[in-house]
Amino acid sequence: MGTPQFTEEEINARAQQLADERGPGWEALMAEERVGNDPPELRYWREMALKELEAEQPTVLEVEASTPKTVGLD
């Protein structure tokens, strides 16, 4: 099973949400980036966002458990 692929937009949207809720705020991070810095905090929030997005993906066992089974139809 491969790892799910997420777009940059999905990752950035979740990173923005997390930074606004739990961190310094997205605008503060973007201000650092605009002046030419690559703040480690930005990488941190993107990594956290990716971890959360991956955790939300259903596992094979969850999919199998939710799939109806056909029994005894001959």
PEKA-V79553 format. One record per run of one state. SS is the DSSP state (H for helix, E for strand, C for the rest). FROM is the first residue (numbers start at 1). LEN is the number of residues. If there is no record, write none. Layout:
SS_FROM_LEN + SS_FROM_LEN
This chain:
C_1_7 + H_8_15 + C_23_3 + H_26_9 + C_35_5 + H_40_17 + C_57_3 + H_60_7 + C_67_8
